[in-house]
């Protein structure tokens, strides 16, 4: 896929040559100066005339007319050097890779050094190149009849980086590609319709992932879930003809099973809302209600590729939430694995129920730090819109590590408050220890507060991705549909995790 070279030969043939261009008055230097000489100074004239623009994310295509080996040069506007960071660089690269894909190129060259500045070094730029390539060119083909014409895609990218260690650049390209592919795997899982991705299918996917990366795997079936007393999880599954699966993957990157990070993902493969049924408009798209599970599985794929020196247990409770004569109902009282009883006031508040037992089971497997990810509430969309993930925590130091990872991944999140009065609201039941839906006020907050009741003091961060798991619009780093959000954040968090003193 990627070939790294330390010296650029402008006579080498490429279908396209990709070059970053900063918006600054200085004349061309280095490789750009040599390139301009081949064009007898005409590239500088095109810049002056505005035909080649260095404005951020502006793409300018120039035919070489045989003056160099590449057929065309694709200039990528990077804006001001002082403004460039990893996220902006990724967006600019994503836009040019989309353009290359649309032009049906099958290979290209990239002048890596033209994408670096004081705030983005060569290794970071290499990571951005491969990650942006994977993300921007992702496509979910769906289930339409396929054309017999073979699809043309970029199969080879030659990366030129003068004077830099080829092995280091190659390693960064490999890691970036792993992050991109892991996110794309999460996207695909979310894009698959609920009739083709049942709990059984998700469990089989996890088994294949475990076999590929030598993870320890455990899949609990309904009988085993019943024996463990996971009454909250089982209640949600009651109305379904599809049996539930509790999916566990373990990655051990340390000699001892300690400082274990628990990643817990909501795996509701389709959510009707149960007897608290959704509207005809609200029910469409509920195949995406397993976006948290997809993010965790995508992160585990990345972890399997980069092999960090950390210990991770991934726990995914998977079922659909259906209506039938056996389905659970408002006013039911159920008993969770932890022993806490729950009064059901809303069967559409099912995600927090399955996560309650999953969090308890993650602790059973030795998780000392917990991060749960879920398409949990419409309330988080009301609060934060469609571009920001909502977050809650009981441990600020742990939260800071997750926040730092999200900022680096370009997946913004914002912390919602968690006060004692919020906890009191979910503890307010006359017949049980907890209720699962105390009202619409602060909906995203009380949903998180409910999950927090099952952490029992374990450092924990909750991520509500209801607004960010999908998008209705194409963007620089992907198409409309599933985003794979939090996949890269989780993987970066695990990779950089610094154990917290207890």
Secondary structure as UniProt FT lines:
FT   STRAND          2..5
FT   TURN            10..11
FT   STRAND          17..22
FT   HELIX           30..38
FT   TURN            39..41
FT   HELIX           42..49
FT   TURN            56..57
FT   STRAND          59..63
FT   TURN            65..66
FT   STRAND          72..79
FT   HELIX           81..83
FT   HELIX           86..102
FT   TURN            103..104
FT   STRAND          107..111
FT   HELIX           112..115
FT   TURN            118..119
FT   HELIX           122..136
FT   TURN            142..143
FT   STRAND          156..160
FT   TURN            162..163
FT   HELIX           166..191
FT   TURN            194..196
FT   HELIX           199..213
FT   STRAND          216..220
FT   HELIX           222..227
FT   TURN            228..229
FT   HELIX           231..237
FT   TURN            238..239
FT   STRAND          245..252
FT   STRAND          260..271
FT   TURN            274..275
FT   TURN            280..285
FT   HELIX           286..290
FT   HELIX           291..306
FT   STRAND          311..321
FT   TURN            325..326
FT   TURN            330..331
FT   STRAND          333..335
FT   TURN            337..338
FT   STRAND          341..343
FT   TURN            347..348
FT   HELIX           351..364
FT   TURN            365..366
FT   STRAND          369..374
FT   HELIX           379..384
FT   TURN            385..386
FT   STRAND          389..393
FT   HELIX           396..409
FT   STRAND          413..415
FT   HELIX           420..426
FT   STRAND          434..435
FT   TURN            441..442
FT   HELIX           443..452
FT   TURN            453..457
FT   STRAND          459..464
FT   TURN            466..468
FT   STRAND          470..471
FT   TURN            476..477
FT   STRAND          481..482
FT   TURN            485..486
FT   HELIX           487..496
//
